[in-house]
Amino acid sequence: MEPFTTFTSRVVLLPMDNVDTDQIIPARFLKATDKLGLGANLFCDWRYDADGAPRSDFVLNRTEVQGAQVLLAGDNFGCGSSREHAPWALVGWGLRAVISTSFADIFRNNALKNGLLPIAVDAETHRRLLAQIEDNPAAEVTVNLEQQTLRLPDGSTATFPVDSFSKHCLLEGVDELGYMLQHSRQIAAYEARHGDMVRTK
Amino acid sequence: MNERPRVLFEKIWDAHIVSHDRGSPAVLYIDLHLVHEVTSPQAFSGLRDRGLKVRRPDKTIATVDHSIPTYDRSLPIMDAQAARQIVQLEENCAEFGIPLFTGSDDRQGIVHVIGPELGLTQPGMTIVCGDSHTATHGALGALAFGIGTSELEMVLATQCLLQNRPKTAEVRIDGRLGPGVAPKDIILALIAQIGVGGGTGHVLEYTGSAIRSLSMEGRMTVCNMSIEGGARAGMVAPDETTFEYLSRRPFAPKGAAWDAALARWRALPSDEGAEYDMQVTLDAAALEPMITYGTNPGMGMPVTGRVPEPAQLADPVQRRSLEKALAYMGLNPGEALIGRPVDVVFIGSCTNGRISDLRSAAGVLKGRKVAEGVRVMVVPGSHQVKAQAEAERLHEVFREAGAEWREPGCSMCIAMNGDQLAPGQYAVSTSNRNFEGRQGPGGRTFLASPLTAAAAAVTGVVTDVRTLG
């Protein structure tokens, strides 16, 4: 994973509550056995009509958001299915952060493991940012993970929470499995102490 | 020892902490890992890339459910991508030594149906699966939750997960369910009350007299949809119903091991005076059969109700979300759903694909005919459910009524296997999600209980099962 660095970007607006992972990447694309290539089908059924033509009224098809790295969505983003294909698709399209007032638990975990930063802000900050981008779709925000700050187009700054462990992993570009593998002695000791609840073979 | 009183969740959590470094999440030991074909391929590739083995294949079990067709298993799989995914699971399991129930194995079925029915799921265990409906297993007093593919790889490699401790919530449900009201209606009513994000960050423990009087299968239906309220896990403290259900199951402990397990399990229920971070109550006696009208499981109401009006919502984002949902569903604000024609009825899934669900549906369909122009699919949750239903001749009831009796799998709940709605079609479905396109692009889903679904099957319209007579 690439280390997560500070960046400035335009914002894709999707101000709807409860955007579920079935919308982010519909189940029919889950037959893929690879992580790559899902960005092409991000928000597929909102983005393309039944014949596969781009819908001009859907935000991802607008010229001004091409190359944007931040998505602003409504509350409880990423609810529903546990599919990690959702962050794979978001990252595949080019996104590095999603801003909302809250995130579904599994989505948040999956996002953090793929270099996609879930930024939870209060409702007032969310409302102000939405208004500023609606006023000027070319306006930019700056995401600084080190400082845990989000700078809005009007120059004001909001802070956001992130647990210190995930922050460390993102900033260093390391994944959690490496950390876990260092615990094999403790895991073996636990297994010796507790025995097995059930054996499948 | 005079210990601080703890709730069920805390007892299981505490017993599974391998280590906990300051500033890091806890290392949580996992007793059982359930694997299926859809969310696992990338995890096995990851292991291979790193040269890792599966640490405990003997605590892992795999089956095919999501993309397997529900037609005759002796026929080839027509969808080349689905076929490849299934073959890949077979190869991965063979390479890493993981037991696998293939499509023709008599233990195959939806992963959340077979865990409990085989006795793999037991009280006090930690259970994970790359599927958000893993909460189902919490019905037996286990801590069970869905994980993503990176976490899946971690569990394969280390039998552990890094987890921040969730908060706890008690969902207390007292009272007796009225006639025509099913366990599904309890959970749909709860989600309508707390919303699809209401349980975020929490593990729900369902308590109260209504939960105590439910069968194990009814409890599974309730726990199954905890995720639709935003909670990663739902649990019910084990009791005599649990122990009776588990005794004689193939993987349940036997003899002296059973007695020892029973003693452990009896110590699991929450202690007197233990506290939860949040409390919610629901009156079971006041519940009516429920149905959803919108595009998330929180958009539910009594079947006799009327679709809400976006104009009455003050918040613009909420208003837009409801308007969008109603436009997708082709419904008008303020309209009643009763009497609205349906095209398809789907009875099955990890929510309502067990024998008790099929019995309730058959009870309504017996001696009646499926309404003209309605397609009714009955998909048992597992081979064992199918065999039991056939032993009780329920399949004959379904077939005589004009319903399809199919092979086990997730089927039209996730519509990955060819079982799906056509654009614009309406379905009454016993599954768990009514998201846009969930049952096929452009398809429209009304979630309901097996009773309400069966009632729609015979009338051809959304129906209050209590009026069928």
Contacts between the chains, C-beta under 8 A, distances in Angstrom:
chain1	res1	chain2	res2	distance
A	15	B	317	5.4
A	15	B	320	7.2
A	16	B	317	6.8
A	16	B	320	6.5
A	16	B	321	5.3
A	16	B	324	6.8
A	17	B	317	5.7
A	17	B	318	6.2
A	17	B	321	4.7
A	18	B	196	5.3
A	18	B	197	6.9
A	18	B	296	5.2
A	18	B	298	7.6
A	18	B	321	6.7
A	20	B	296	6.7
A	20	B	433	7.8
A	20	B	435	4.8
A	22	B	433	6.9
A	22	B	435	4.2
A	22	B	436	7.1
A	22	B	437	6.5
A	22	B	438	5.4
A	23	B	435	6.8
A	23	B	436	6.2
A	23	B	437	7.7
A	26	B	437	5.6
A	26	B	441	7.2
A	27	B	414	4.9
A	27	B	415	6.3
A	27	B	416	5.1
A	27	B	438	7.4
A	28	B	415	7.4
A	28	B	416	6.3
A	30	B	38	5.1
A	30	B	39	7.7
A	30	B	66	7.6
A	30	B	67	8.0
A	30	B	416	6.5
A	31	B	38	7.4
A	31	B	67	6.1
A	31	B	79	7.5
A	31	B	81	4.0
A	31	B	82	5.7
A	31	B	84	7.8
A	31	B	85	5.4
A	31	B	416	6.7
A	32	B	81	7.6
A	33	B	41	3.8
A	33	B	42	7.0
A	33	B	45	7.7
A	33	B	84	7.0
A	33	B	85	6.1
A	33	B	88	5.7
A	34	B	41	7.9
A	34	B	42	6.9
A	34	B	45	7.9
A	35	B	42	5.3
A	45	B	436	6.6
A	45	B	437	5.0
A	45	B	441	5.7
A	50	B	423	6.7
A	50	B	441	7.2
A	50	B	442	7.3
A	74	B	317	4.9
A	74	B	321	6.9
A	75	B	197	6.4
A	75	B	317	7.4
A	76	B	196	6.2
A	76	B	197	3.6
A	76	B	200	6.9
A	76	B	230	6.8
A	79	B	196	5.5
A	79	B	197	6.6
A	79	B	230	6.5
A	79	B	296	7.4
A	80	B	132	6.9
A	80	B	227	7.7
A	80	B	228	7.9
A	80	B	433	6.4
A	80	B	435	6.2
A	81	B	131	7.9
A	81	B	132	5.4
A	81	B	433	7.8
A	82	B	39	7.1
A	82	B	130	6.2
A	82	B	131	5.9
A	82	B	132	4.1
A	82	B	146	4.0
A	82	B	147	6.4
A	82	B	148	5.7
A	83	B	38	8.0
A	83	B	39	6.6
A	83	B	148	7.5
A	84	B	39	7.1
A	84	B	42	7.6
A	84	B	148	3.8
A	84	B	149	4.1
A	84	B	150	6.2
A	102	B	197	6.2
A	102	B	200	6.4
A	103	B	200	8.0
A	104	B	197	7.2
A	104	B	200	6.5
A	104	B	230	6.4
A	105	B	166	7.7
A	105	B	200	6.0
A	105	B	201	6.3
A	105	B	230	7.3
A	105	B	232	5.1
A	106	B	132	6.2
A	106	B	146	5.8
A	106	B	147	7.1
A	106	B	148	6.2
A	106	B	227	8.0
A	106	B	232	6.5
A	109	B	147	7.7
A	109	B	148	6.2
A	109	B	151	6.8
A	110	B	148	3.8
A	110	B	149	7.8
A	110	B	150	6.8
A	110	B	151	7.9
A	113	B	148	6.9
A	113	B	150	4.1
A	113	B	151	7.6
A	114	B	150	7.3
A	163	B	25	7.4
A	163	B	164	6.5
A	164	B	23	5.2
A	165	B	23	6.5
A	165	B	24	4.7
A	165	B	25	5.8
A	165	B	162	7.5
A	175	B	150	7.4
A	176	B	150	7.7
A	176	B	154	6.6
A	176	B	162	5.4
A	177	B	46	8.0
A	177	B	50	7.5
A	177	B	150	7.8
A	177	B	153	6.6
A	177	B	154	5.3
A	177	B	157	6.3
A	177	B	158	7.6
A	179	B	24	7.5
A	179	B	162	7.4
A	180	B	27	6.9
A	180	B	154	5.8
A	180	B	157	7.4
A	180	B	158	4.8
A	180	B	160	6.2
A	180	B	162	6.5
A	181	B	157	7.0
A	181	B	158	6.6
A	183	B	18	6.7
A	183	B	19	6.1
A	183	B	27	5.6
A	183	B	158	7.2
A	183	B	160	7.1
A	184	B	158	7.2
A	186	B	18	5.2
A	186	B	19	4.6
A	186	B	27	7.0
A	187	B	18	5.6
A	187	B	27	7.4
A	187	B	29	7.3
A	187	B	55	7.7
A	187	B	158	6.1
A	187	B	159	6.6
A	187	B	160	5.8
A	190	B	18	4.5
A	190	B	29	5.5
A	191	B	29	7.8
A	191	B	159	7.7
A	194	B	15	7.7
A	194	B	29	7.3
A	196	B	31	7.7
A	196	B	58	7.7
A	196	B	59	7.0
A	197	B	31	4.1
A	197	B	32	7.1
A	197	B	122	6.3
A	197	B	124	7.2
A	197	B	125	4.9
A	198	B	31	6.5
A	198	B	32	5.8
A	198	B	59	7.2
A	198	B	120	5.7
A	198	B	122	6.2
A	198	B	125	7.0
A	198	B	251	5.7
A	199	B	58	4.9
A	199	B	59	7.1
A	200	B	32	7.5
A	200	B	57	7.7
A	200	B	58	5.7
A	200	B	59	6.3
A	200	B	60	6.2
A	200	B	61	4.3
A	200	B	99	5.2
A	200	B	120	6.8
A	200	B	251	7.6
A	201	B	57	7.0
A	201	B	58	5.1
A	201	B	99	4.7
